[in-house]
Amino acid sequence: MQLGKTLPFTILRQTEAVSETISSNGGLFIIGQVMKLAGIIQEYM
């Protein structure tokens, strides 16, 4: 299935974006991103 291949890359890119956000902003925004990512992961499980 294609989804199995693309999902890890999607998570990886999201993680990279989150890391950049931490570096530049710090703040509470990261919590929102983590919650969003958790929601995305749950949808695929």
PDB file of N, CA, C and O in Angstrom:
ATOM      1  N   MET A   1       0.836  -1.207   0.000  1.00  0.00           N
ATOM      2  CA  MET A   1       0.000   0.000   0.000  1.00  0.00           C
ATOM      3  C   MET A   1       0.867   1.252   0.000  1.00  0.00           C
ATOM      4  O   MET A   1       1.896   1.315   0.672  1.00  0.00           O
ATOM      5  N   GLN A   2       0.438   2.226  -0.753  1.00  0.00           N
ATOM      6  CA  GLN A   2       1.207   3.467  -0.866  1.00  0.00           C
ATOM      7  C   GLN A   2       1.262   4.208   0.462  1.00  0.00           C
ATOM      8  O   GLN A   2       2.275   4.821   0.799  1.00  0.00           O
ATOM      9  N   LEU A   3       0.165   4.149   1.215  1.00  0.00           N
ATOM     10  CA  LEU A   3       0.064   4.881   2.481  1.00  0.00           C
ATOM     11  C   LEU A   3       1.192   4.493   3.427  1.00  0.00           C
ATOM     12  O   LEU A   3       1.770   5.348   4.098  1.00  0.00           O
ATOM     13  N   GLY A   4       1.501   3.210   3.478  1.00  0.00           N
ATOM     14  CA  GLY A   4       2.555   2.727   4.360  1.00  0.00           C
ATOM     15  C   GLY A   4       3.908   3.329   4.033  1.00  0.00           C
ATOM     16  O   GLY A   4       4.760   3.495   4.906  1.00  0.00           O
ATOM     17  N   LYS A   5       4.093   3.655   2.749  1.00  0.00           N
ATOM     18  CA  LYS A   5       5.373   4.242   2.351  1.00  0.00           C
ATOM     19  C   LYS A   5       5.415   5.731   2.647  1.00  0.00           C
ATOM     20  O   LYS A   5       6.438   6.247   3.098  1.00  0.00           O
ATOM     21  N   THR A   6       4.319   6.423   2.398  1.00  0.00           N
ATOM     22  CA  THR A   6       4.332   7.883   2.512  1.00  0.00           C
ATOM     23  C   THR A   6       4.188   8.355   3.945  1.00  0.00           C
ATOM     24  O   THR A   6       4.696   9.419   4.296  1.00  0.00           O
ATOM     25  N   LEU A   7       3.507   7.588   4.778  1.00  0.00           N
ATOM     26  CA  LEU A   7       3.237   8.039   6.148  1.00  0.00           C
ATOM     27  C   LEU A   7       4.507   8.326   6.942  1.00  0.00           C
ATOM     28  O   LEU A   7       4.590   9.383   7.568  1.00  0.00           O
ATOM     29  N   PRO A   8       5.506   7.432   6.949  1.00  0.00           N
ATOM     30  CA  PRO A   8       6.727   7.730   7.710  1.00  0.00           C
ATOM     31  C   PRO A   8       7.402   9.013   7.241  1.00  0.00           C
ATOM     32  O   PRO A   8       7.932   9.772   8.052  1.00  0.00           O
ATOM     33  N   PHE A   9       7.381   9.253   5.942  1.00  0.00           N
ATOM     34  CA  PHE A   9       7.985  10.477   5.424  1.00  0.00           C
ATOM     35  C   PHE A   9       7.208  11.691   5.888  1.00  0.00           C
ATOM     36  O   PHE A   9       7.796  12.717   6.230  1.00  0.00           O
ATOM     37  N   THR A  10       5.886  11.581   5.902  1.00  0.00           N
ATOM     38  CA  THR A  10       5.044  12.677   6.376  1.00  0.00           C
ATOM     39  C   THR A  10       5.360  12.994   7.826  1.00  0.00           C
ATOM     40  O   THR A  10       5.496  14.160   8.193  1.00  0.00           O
ATOM     41  N   ILE A  11       5.476  11.967   8.647  1.00  0.00           N
ATOM     42  CA  ILE A  11       5.789  12.157  10.068  1.00  0.00           C
ATOM     43  C   ILE A  11       7.171  12.787  10.218  1.00  0.00           C
ATOM     44  O   ILE A  11       7.370  13.686  11.035  1.00  0.00           O
ATOM     45  N   LEU A  12       8.120  12.305   9.419  1.00  0.00           N
ATOM     46  CA  LEU A  12       9.482  12.825   9.497  1.00  0.00           C
ATOM     47  C   LEU A  12       9.516  14.305   9.158  1.00  0.00           C
ATOM     48  O   LEU A  12      10.178  15.090   9.838  1.00  0.00           O
ATOM     49  N   ARG A  13       8.803  14.687   8.106  1.00  0.00           N
ATOM     50  CA  ARG A  13       8.796  16.089   7.702  1.00  0.00           C
ATOM     51  C   ARG A  13       8.111  16.942   8.747  1.00  0.00           C
ATOM     52  O   ARG A  13       8.552  18.054   9.039  1.00  0.00           O
ATOM     53  N   GLN A  14       7.034  16.425   9.308  1.00  0.00           N
ATOM     54  CA  GLN A  14       6.330  17.146  10.364  1.00  0.00           C
ATOM     55  C   GLN A  14       7.262  17.351  11.550  1.00  0.00           C
ATOM     56  O   GLN A  14       7.293  18.429  12.144  1.00  0.00           O
ATOM     57  N   THR A  15       8.020  16.317  11.892  1.00  0.00           N
ATOM     58  CA  THR A  15       8.954  16.399  13.015  1.00  0.00           C
ATOM     59  C   THR A  15      10.027  17.442  12.753  1.00  0.00           C
ATOM     60  O   THR A  15      10.394  18.200  13.651  1.00  0.00           O
ATOM     61  N   GLU A  16      10.532  17.484  11.523  1.00  0.00           N
ATOM     62  CA  GLU A  16      11.544  18.480  11.162  1.00  0.00           C
ATOM     63  C   GLU A  16      10.971  19.880  11.294  1.00  0.00           C
ATOM     64  O   GLU A  16      11.624  20.777  11.827  1.00  0.00           O
ATOM     65  N   ALA A  17       9.752  20.065  10.810  1.00  0.00           N
ATOM     66  CA  ALA A  17       9.105  21.371  10.892  1.00  0.00           C
ATOM     67  C   ALA A  17       8.930  21.783  12.350  1.00  0.00           C
ATOM     68  O   ALA A  17       9.144  22.941  12.709  1.00  0.00           O
ATOM     69  N   VAL A  18       8.540  20.824  13.181  1.00  0.00           N
ATOM     70  CA  VAL A  18       8.352  21.087  14.604  1.00  0.00           C
ATOM     71  C   VAL A  18       9.675  21.471  15.251  1.00  0.00           C
ATOM     72  O   VAL A  18       9.727  22.384  16.074  1.00  0.00           O
ATOM     73  N   SER A  19      10.744  20.774  14.878  1.00  0.00           N
ATOM     74  CA  SER A  19      12.063  21.080  15.435  1.00  0.00           C
ATOM     75  C   SER A  19      12.477  22.501  15.090  1.00  0.00           C
ATOM     76  O   SER A  19      13.011  23.221  15.934  1.00  0.00           O
ATOM     77  N   GLU A  20      12.230  22.907  13.841  1.00  0.00           N
ATOM     78  CA  GLU A  20      12.554  24.269  13.421  1.00  0.00           C
ATOM     79  C   GLU A  20      11.734  25.268  14.214  1.00  0.00           C
ATOM     80  O   GLU A  20      12.224  26.330  14.597  1.00  0.00           O
ATOM     81  N   THR A  21      10.476  24.916  14.457  1.00  0.00           N
ATOM     82  CA  THR A  21       9.594  25.802  15.215  1.00  0.00           C
ATOM     83  C   THR A  21      10.118  26.000  16.630  1.00  0.00           C
ATOM     84  O   THR A  21      10.094  27.112  17.157  1.00  0.00           O
ATOM     85  N   ILE A  22      10.590  24.920  17.241  1.00  0.00           N
ATOM     86  CA  ILE A  22      11.148  25.016  18.593  1.00  0.00           C
ATOM     87  C   ILE A  22      12.352  25.950  18.582  1.00  0.00           C
ATOM     88  O   ILE A  22      12.502  26.794  19.466  1.00  0.00           O
ATOM     89  N   SER A  23      13.200  25.794  17.581  1.00  0.00           N
ATOM     90  CA  SER A  23      14.419  26.594  17.501  1.00  0.00           C
ATOM     91  C   SER A  23      14.084  28.073  17.382  1.00  0.00           C
ATOM     92  O   SER A  23      14.704  28.904  18.046  1.00  0.00           O
ATOM     93  N   SER A  24      13.115  28.408  16.547  1.00  0.00           N
ATOM     94  CA  SER A  24      12.831  29.814  16.280  1.00  0.00           C
ATOM     95  C   SER A  24      11.886  30.425  17.308  1.00  0.00           C
ATOM     96  O   SER A  24      12.133  31.526  17.800  1.00  0.00           O
ATOM     97  N   ASN A  25      10.802  29.714  17.635  1.00  0.00           N
ATOM     98  CA  ASN A  25       9.780  30.299  18.504  1.00  0.00           C
ATOM     99  C   ASN A  25       9.895  29.873  19.960  1.00  0.00           C
ATOM    100  O   ASN A  25       9.767  30.696  20.866  1.00  0.00           O
ATOM    101  N   GLY A  26      10.140  28.565  20.185  1.00  0.00           N
ATOM    102  CA  GLY A  26      10.053  28.085  21.557  1.00  0.00           C
ATOM    103  C   GLY A  26       8.598  27.845  21.908  1.00  0.00           C
ATOM    104  O   GLY A  26       8.018  26.856  21.458  1.00  0.00           O
ATOM    105  N   GLY A  27       8.024  28.669  22.653  1.00  0.00           N
ATOM    106  CA  GLY A  27       6.626  28.807  23.026  1.00  0.00           C
ATOM    107  C   GLY A  27       5.663  27.622  23.032  1.00  0.00           C
ATOM    108  O   GLY A  27       6.052  26.462  22.894  1.00  0.00           O
ATOM    109  N   LEU A  28       4.406  27.967  23.194  1.00  0.00           N
ATOM    110  CA  LEU A  28       3.343  26.972  23.336  1.00  0.00           C
ATOM    111  C   LEU A  28       2.901  26.413  21.996  1.00  0.00           C
ATOM    112  O   LEU A  28       2.206  25.399  21.938  1.00  0.00           O
ATOM    113  N   PHE A  29       3.300  27.069  20.925  1.00  0.00           N
ATOM    114  CA  PHE A  29       2.886  26.634  19.591  1.00  0.00           C
ATOM    115  C   PHE A  29       3.230  25.165  19.369  1.00  0.00           C
ATOM    116  O   PHE A  29       2.491  24.438  18.705  1.00  0.00           O
ATOM    117  N   ILE A  30       4.358  24.739  19.931  1.00  0.00           N
ATOM    118  CA  ILE A  30       4.817  23.362  19.750  1.00  0.00           C
ATOM    119  C   ILE A  30       3.813  22.363  20.303  1.00  0.00           C
ATOM    120  O   ILE A  30       3.642  21.282  19.739  1.00  0.00           O
ATOM    121  N   ILE A  31       3.155  22.706  21.388  1.00  0.00           N
ATOM    122  CA  ILE A  31       2.165  21.800  21.977  1.00  0.00           C
ATOM    123  C   ILE A  31       1.028  21.566  20.990  1.00  0.00           C
ATOM    124  O   ILE A  31       0.559  20.441  20.816  1.00  0.00           O
ATOM    125  N   GLY A  32       0.594  22.642  20.351  1.00  0.00           N
ATOM    126  CA  GLY A  32      -0.449  22.524  19.338  1.00  0.00           C
ATOM    127  C   GLY A  32      -0.017  21.614  18.199  1.00  0.00           C
ATOM    128  O   GLY A  32      -0.806  20.810  17.701  1.00  0.00           O
ATOM    129  N   GLN A  33       1.244  21.746  17.788  1.00  0.00           N
ATOM    130  CA  GLN A  33       1.755  20.916  16.701  1.00  0.00           C
ATOM    131  C   GLN A  33       1.782  19.447  17.101  1.00  0.00           C
ATOM    132  O   GLN A  33       1.416  18.576  16.312  1.00  0.00           O
ATOM    133  N   VAL A  34       2.214  19.175  18.321  1.00  0.00           N
ATOM    134  CA  VAL A  34       2.280  17.789  18.793  1.00  0.00           C
ATOM    135  C   VAL A  34       0.886  17.178  18.847  1.00  0.00           C
ATOM    136  O   VAL A  34       0.692  16.028  18.451  1.00  0.00           O
ATOM    137  N   MET A  35      -0.078  17.942  19.334  1.00  0.00           N
ATOM    138  CA  MET A  35      -1.455  17.452  19.407  1.00  0.00           C
ATOM    139  C   MET A  35      -1.969  17.150  18.004  1.00  0.00           C
ATOM    140  O   MET A  35      -2.628  16.135  17.779  1.00  0.00           O
ATOM    141  N   LYS A  36      -1.664  18.038  17.067  1.00  0.00           N
ATOM    142  CA  LYS A  36      -2.102  17.860  15.695  1.00  0.00           C
ATOM    143  C   LYS A  36      -1.477  16.600  15.109  1.00  0.00           C
ATOM    144  O   LYS A  36      -2.154  15.803  14.460  1.00  0.00           O
ATOM    145  N   LEU A  37      -0.183  16.430  15.343  1.00  0.00           N
ATOM    146  CA  LEU A  37       0.525  15.260  14.827  1.00  0.00           C
ATOM    147  C   LEU A  37      -0.042  13.978  15.422  1.00  0.00           C
ATOM    148  O   LEU A  37      -0.215  12.986  14.713  1.00  0.00           O
ATOM    149  N   ALA A  38      -0.329  13.993  16.718  1.00  0.00           N
ATOM    150  CA  ALA A  38      -0.914  12.827  17.375  1.00  0.00           C
ATOM    151  C   ALA A  38      -2.255  12.485  16.733  1.00  0.00           C
ATOM    152  O   ALA A  38      -2.573  11.313  16.531  1.00  0.00           O
ATOM    153  N   GLY A  39      -3.037  13.509  16.415  1.00  0.00           N
ATOM    154  CA  GLY A  39      -4.320  13.295  15.754  1.00  0.00           C
ATOM    155  C   GLY A  39      -4.142  12.654  14.389  1.00  0.00           C
ATOM    156  O   GLY A  39      -4.902  11.764  14.006  1.00  0.00           O
ATOM    157  N   ILE A  40      -3.123  13.116  13.649  1.00  0.00           N
ATOM    158  CA  ILE A  40      -2.845  12.557  12.329  1.00  0.00           C
ATOM    159  C   ILE A  40      -2.461  11.085  12.452  1.00  0.00           C
ATOM    160  O   ILE A  40      -2.944  10.250  11.688  1.00  0.00           O
ATOM    161  N   ILE A  41      -1.604  10.771  13.399  1.00  0.00           N
ATOM    162  CA  ILE A  41      -1.153   9.388  13.589  1.00  0.00           C
ATOM    163  C   ILE A  41      -2.332   8.489  13.957  1.00  0.00           C
ATOM    164  O   ILE A  41      -2.450   7.378  13.439  1.00  0.00           O
ATOM    165  N   GLN A  42      -3.195   8.958  14.837  1.00  0.00           N
ATOM    166  CA  GLN A  42      -4.354   8.157  15.255  1.00  0.00           C
ATOM    167  C   GLN A  42      -5.252   7.842  14.068  1.00  0.00           C
ATOM    168  O   GLN A  42      -5.798   6.742  13.977  1.00  0.00           O
ATOM    169  N   GLU A  43      -5.410   8.806  13.149  1.00  0.00           N
ATOM    170  CA  GLU A  43      -6.267   8.582  11.990  1.00  0.00           C
ATOM    171  C   GLU A  43      -5.776   7.407  11.159  1.00  0.00           C
ATOM    172  O   GLU A  43      -6.580   6.655  10.608  1.00  0.00           O
ATOM    173  N   TYR A  44      -4.466   7.245  11.067  1.00  0.00           N
ATOM    174  CA  TYR A  44      -3.909   6.195  10.217  1.00  0.00           C
ATOM    175  C   TYR A  44      -3.853   4.842  10.904  1.00  0.00           C
ATOM    176  O   TYR A  44      -3.619   3.830  10.244  1.00  0.00           O
ATOM    177  N   MET A  45      -4.061   4.801  12.207  1.00  0.00           N
ATOM    178  CA  MET A  45      -3.950   3.536  12.929  1.00  0.00           C
ATOM    179  C   MET A  45      -5.265   2.781  12.935  1.00  0.00           C
ATOM    180  O   MET A  45      -5.348   1.691  13.501  1.00  0.00           O
TER     181      MET A  45
END
